[in-house]
Structures are given as C-alpha cells and as structure tokens.
C-alpha cells in the first residue's frame, strides 16, 4: 500500500510574534506592531541563551 508520512512545520514563538508584527504593520496597527516586535526580540534573546547554554 505504501508509507504515509506526516510532516509539520514548526515555528518558534519568536517567529510567530515576528510574523504577527509584520502583519500588524501592514494593517497600519503600529502600536500592536511595535509590541509584537519587542516581544519577538525578547523571545529571540531567550532562545539564544537557551541554545548557548546547551552547546
């Protein structure tokens, strides 16, 4: 019959917040965009620290 393969695309939280910020900016919601960008940057810093400590 064959083999069924299930794949998924995983996004980290900073990536989702960054996409949300871009979307907000394009919809002219600048305050929401700035908040999403800063949250994304903070999550990216946290991710970098976690990866750095594991290496």
TIVO-2410 file (N, C-alpha, C; in nm, 3 decimals):
# residues 55
REC num residu      c1      c2      c3 atome chaine
REC   1      X   0.082  -0.120   0.000     N      A
REC   1      X   0.000   0.000   0.000    CA      A
REC   1      X   0.086   0.125   0.000     C      A
REC   2      X   0.201   0.121   0.062     N      A
REC   2      X   0.286   0.242   0.068    CA      A
REC   2      X   0.301   0.290   0.211     C      A
REC   3      X   0.373   0.396   0.223     N      A
REC   3      X   0.401   0.454   0.353    CA      A
REC   3      X   0.342   0.594   0.359     C      A
REC   4      X   0.276   0.624   0.470     N      A
REC   4      X   0.220   0.757   0.490    CA      A
REC   4      X   0.319   0.836   0.575     C      A
REC   5      X   0.356   0.952   0.528     N      A
REC   5      X   0.449   1.038   0.600    CA      A
REC   5      X   0.376   1.167   0.637     C      A
REC   6      X   0.383   1.201   0.765     N      A
REC   6      X   0.321   1.324   0.813    CA      A
REC   6      X   0.433   1.421   0.849     C      A
REC   7      X   0.428   1.537   0.791     N      A
REC   7      X   0.528   1.639   0.822    CA      A
REC   7      X   0.457   1.763   0.874     C      A
REC   8      X   0.526   1.836   0.955     N      A
REC   8      X   0.471   1.962   1.004    CA      A
REC   8      X   0.581   2.066   1.006     C      A
REC   9      X   0.543   2.189   0.997     N      A
REC   9      X   0.637   2.299   1.002    CA      A
REC   9      X   0.630   2.360   1.141     C      A
REC  10      X   0.741   2.359   1.211     N      A
REC  10      X   0.742   2.409   1.349    CA      A
REC  10      X   0.796   2.551   1.351     C      A
REC  11      X   0.724   2.637   1.414     N      A
REC  11      X   0.767   2.775   1.431    CA      A
REC  11      X   0.790   2.799   1.579     C      A
REC  12      X   0.900   2.865   1.610     N      A
REC  12      X   0.924   2.905   1.747    CA      A
REC  12      X   0.838   3.026   1.778     C      A
REC  13      X   0.823   3.054   1.907     N      A
REC  13      X   0.735   3.163   1.947    CA      A
REC  13      X   0.784   3.297   1.894     C      A
REC  14      X   0.916   3.319   1.891     N      A
REC  14      X   0.965   3.448   1.840    CA      A
REC  14      X   0.933   3.464   1.692     C      A
REC  15      X   0.931   3.353   1.618     N      A
REC  15      X   0.897   3.359   1.476    CA      A
REC  15      X   0.749   3.395   1.456     C      A
REC  16      X   0.664   3.337   1.537     N      A
REC  16      X   0.520   3.366   1.527    CA      A
REC  16      X   0.493   3.512   1.563     C      A
REC  17      X   0.560   3.562   1.667     N      A
REC  17      X   0.542   3.702   1.705    CA      A
REC  17      X   0.594   3.797   1.597     C      A
REC  18      X   0.703   3.759   1.534     N      A
REC  18      X   0.759   3.842   1.427    CA      A
REC  18      X   0.662   3.849   1.308     C      A
REC  19      X   0.604   3.737   1.272     N      A
REC  19      X   0.507   3.734   1.162    CA      A
REC  19      X   0.385   3.817   1.198     C      A
REC  20      X   0.342   3.808   1.324     N      A
REC  20      X   0.230   3.888   1.371    CA      A
REC  20      X   0.261   4.038   1.364     C      A
REC  21      X   0.384   4.073   1.399     N      A
REC  21      X   0.425   4.215   1.394    CA      A
REC  21      X   0.423   4.266   1.250     C      A
REC  22      X   0.474   4.187   1.157     N      A
REC  22      X   0.473   4.227   1.016    CA      A
REC  22      X   0.329   4.245   0.967     C      A
REC  23      X   0.244   4.151   1.005     N      A
REC  23      X   0.103   4.159   0.964    CA      A
REC  23      X   0.036   4.283   1.022     C      A
REC  24      X   0.063   4.313   1.148     N      A
REC  24      X   0.006   4.431   1.211    CA      A
REC  24      X   0.055   4.559   1.145     C      A
REC  25      X   0.184   4.561   1.111     N      A
REC  25      X   0.239   4.679   1.045    CA      A
REC  25      X   0.174   4.702   0.909     C      A
REC  26      X   0.152   4.595   0.836     N      A
REC  26      X   0.089   4.608   0.704    CA      A
REC  26      X  -0.057   4.650   0.714     C      A
REC  27      X  -0.120   4.624   0.829     N      A
REC  27      X  -0.259   4.665   0.851    CA      A
REC  27      X  -0.269   4.800   0.921     C      A
REC  28      X  -0.154   4.871   0.932     N      A
REC  28      X  -0.147   5.004   0.992    CA      A
REC  28      X  -0.181   5.007   1.141     C      A
REC  29      X  -0.160   4.898   1.210     N      A
REC  29      X  -0.176   4.892   1.356    CA      A
REC  29      X  -0.037   4.902   1.417     C      A
REC  30      X   0.015   5.024   1.423     N      A
REC  30      X   0.155   5.043   1.458    CA      A
REC  30      X   0.187   5.011   1.603     C      A
REC  31      X   0.097   5.042   1.695     N      A
REC  31      X   0.125   5.013   1.835    CA      A
REC  31      X   0.132   4.862   1.859     C      A
REC  32      X   0.041   4.788   1.800     N      A
REC  32      X   0.045   4.642   1.812    CA      A
REC  32      X   0.171   4.585   1.745     C      A
REC  33      X   0.210   4.646   1.635     N      A
REC  33      X   0.329   4.602   1.564    CA      A
REC  33      X   0.454   4.621   1.650     C      A
REC  34      X   0.468   4.735   1.715     N      A
REC  34      X   0.584   4.762   1.800    CA      A
REC  34      X   0.587   4.665   1.917     C      A
REC  35      X   0.472   4.640   1.978     N      A
REC  35      X   0.467   4.546   2.090    CA      A
REC  35      X   0.505   4.405   2.046     C      A
REC  36      X   0.460   4.364   1.930     N      A
REC  36      X   0.493   4.231   1.880    CA      A
REC  36      X   0.640   4.220   1.845     C      A
REC  37      X   0.697   4.326   1.787     N      A
REC  37      X   0.839   4.325   1.755    CA      A
REC  37      X   0.924   4.314   1.881     C      A
REC  38      X   0.890   4.391   1.983     N      A
REC  38      X   0.969   4.386   2.106    CA      A
REC  38      X   0.953   4.252   2.176     C      A
REC  39      X   0.834   4.196   2.175     N      A
REC  39      X   0.814   4.064   2.234    CA      A
REC  39      X   0.891   3.957   2.157     C      A
REC  40      X   0.892   3.970   2.026     N      A
REC  40      X   0.965   3.875   1.943    CA      A
REC  40      X   1.115   3.883   1.971     C      A
REC  41      X   1.166   4.005   1.985     N      A
REC  41      X   1.308   4.022   2.013    CA      A
REC  41      X   1.344   3.964   2.150     C      A
REC  42      X   1.258   3.985   2.248     N      A
REC  42      X   1.282   3.929   2.381    CA      A
REC  42      X   1.282   3.776   2.378     C      A
REC  43      X   1.189   3.717   2.307     N      A
REC  43      X   1.185   3.571   2.294    CA      A
REC  43      X   1.306   3.518   2.218     C      A
REC  44      X   1.354   3.593   2.119     N      A
REC  44      X   1.473   3.555   2.046    CA      A
REC  44      X   1.595   3.555   2.138     C      A
REC  45      X   1.605   3.656   2.224     N      A
REC  45      X   1.714   3.658   2.322    CA      A
REC  45      X   1.708   3.537   2.414     C      A
REC  46      X   1.588   3.503   2.461     N      A
REC  46      X   1.571   3.386   2.549    CA      A
REC  46      X   1.611   3.258   2.476     C      A
REC  47      X   1.570   3.246   2.352     N      A
REC  47      X   1.605   3.128   2.271    CA      A
REC  47      X   1.756   3.118   2.252     C      A
REC  48      X   1.820   3.231   2.224     N      A
REC  48      X   1.965   3.233   2.206    CA      A
REC  48      X   2.038   3.189   2.332     C      A
REC  49      X   1.991   3.235   2.447     N      A
REC  49      X   2.053   3.197   2.573    CA      A
REC  49      X   2.036   3.047   2.598     C      A
REC  50      X   1.919   2.994   2.572     N      A
REC  50      X   1.896   2.851   2.592    CA      A
REC  50      X   1.985   2.767   2.500     C      A
REC  51      X   1.997   2.808   2.373     N      A
REC  51      X   2.080   2.734   2.278    CA      A
REC  51      X   2.227   2.746   2.317     C      A
REC  52      X   2.267   2.863   2.361     N      A
REC  52      X   2.406   2.884   2.400    CA      A
REC  52      X   2.444   2.800   2.522     C      A
REC  53      X   2.352   2.784   2.615     N      A
REC  53      X   2.380   2.706   2.734    CA      A
REC  53      X   2.385   2.556   2.704     C      A
REC  54      X   2.312   2.512   2.603     N      A
REC  54      X   2.312   2.371   2.568    CA      A
REC  54      X   2.434   2.331   2.487     C      A
REC  55      X   2.496   2.427   2.421     N      A
REC  55      X   2.613   2.397   2.336    CA      A
REC  55      X   2.738   2.372   2.417     C      A
***
